[in-house]
Amino acid sequence: MLQMPGMEAEMLRRAKVIQGVAEALSPVDESSPDAGHYKSSWSTDSTARGGRRRDRAVGYVRNNAYYARWVEYGTERVHAHHVLLRAAQLGGRNQ
């Protein structure tokens, strides 16, 4: 049951909800030459062979901007935004 096409479709649907919330929460630095790049770099994917044992459907939400890690977790000089964490928390409630 965990690998059925319907389960994978549901995981992808949930990932898209979280992606939408992440895009809404994404900070945009208007003074940057590539303003909005982080916000437009969100993507989703799913597979029926996920999990540690590759026995279940999973959905993935990713940001492909090279600096996404620093936006999420912060640095010594920049505070953490926790965009994906907050999106997962809020998106999980709005399903």
C-alpha positions as CSV (number, residue, x, y, z in Angstrom):
1,M,0.0,0.0,0.0
2,L,2.9,2.4,0.8
3,Q,4.1,2.2,-2.8
4,M,0.7,2.5,-4.6
5,P,0.4,5.2,-7.4
6,G,-2.3,6.9,-5.4
7,M,0.0,7.2,-2.3
8,E,2.8,8.7,-4.5
9,A,0.2,11.2,-6.0
10,E,-0.8,12.2,-2.5
11,M,2.8,12.7,-1.4
12,L,3.4,14.9,-4.4
13,R,0.2,16.9,-3.7
14,R,1.4,17.5,-0.1
15,A,4.8,18.5,-1.3
16,K,3.2,21.1,-3.7
17,V,1.2,22.6,-0.8
18,I,4.5,22.9,1.2
19,Q,6.2,24.4,-1.9
20,G,3.5,27.0,-2.2
21,V,3.9,28.0,1.5
22,A,7.7,28.1,1.1
23,E,7.4,30.4,-1.9
24,A,5.1,32.7,0.1
25,L,7.6,32.8,3.0
26,S,10.7,33.2,1.0
27,P,12.7,36.4,1.7
28,V,13.5,38.6,-1.3
29,D,16.5,41.0,-1.2
30,E,15.4,43.8,-3.5
31,S,19.0,45.3,-3.5
32,S,20.4,42.0,-4.9
33,P,21.2,41.8,-8.6
34,D,19.3,38.4,-8.7
35,A,16.4,39.5,-6.5
36,G,13.7,36.7,-6.4
37,H,16.1,33.9,-7.4
38,Y,15.7,32.1,-4.1
39,K,11.9,32.4,-4.2
40,S,11.7,31.1,-7.8
41,S,14.1,28.1,-7.1
42,W,11.6,25.9,-5.3
43,S,10.8,22.5,-6.8
44,T,8.9,19.3,-5.9
45,D,9.4,15.7,-6.8
46,S,8.1,12.3,-5.6
47,T,9.0,8.7,-5.9
48,A,7.4,5.4,-4.8
49,R,10.8,4.0,-3.6
50,G,11.7,6.4,-0.8
51,G,12.4,6.1,2.8
52,R,15.4,4.5,4.5
53,R,14.4,1.0,3.1
54,R,13.1,2.3,-0.2
55,D,9.7,0.8,0.6
56,R,7.4,3.8,0.6
57,A,6.2,6.8,-1.5
58,V,7.7,10.1,-0.5
59,G,7.5,13.7,-1.7
60,Y,10.5,16.1,-1.8
61,V,10.6,19.9,-1.6
62,R,13.9,21.4,-2.7
63,N,15.4,24.8,-3.3
64,N,18.1,24.8,-5.9
65,A,19.7,28.1,-5.1
66,Y,23.3,27.6,-4.1
67,Y,22.8,29.7,-1.0
68,A,19.6,28.0,0.2
69,R,21.4,26.3,3.1
70,W,22.5,29.7,4.4
71,V,19.0,31.2,4.1
72,E,17.5,28.2,6.0
73,Y,20.1,27.8,8.8
74,G,21.8,31.2,8.9
75,T,25.4,32.1,9.3
76,E,27.5,34.0,11.8
77,R,26.3,37.3,10.3
78,V,22.9,36.5,9.0
79,H,20.0,35.1,11.1
80,A,18.3,31.9,10.1
81,H,15.0,32.2,8.2
82,H,13.9,28.5,8.5
83,V,11.7,28.8,5.4
84,L,11.4,25.1,4.7
85,L,10.8,24.3,8.4
86,R,8.0,26.8,8.7
87,A,6.5,25.9,5.4
88,A,6.3,22.2,6.4
89,Q,4.7,23.2,9.7
90,L,2.2,25.5,8.2
91,G,1.6,23.4,5.1
92,G,0.9,20.3,7.2
93,R,-1.9,22.2,8.9
94,N,-3.5,23.5,5.7
95,Q,-4.0,20.2,4.0
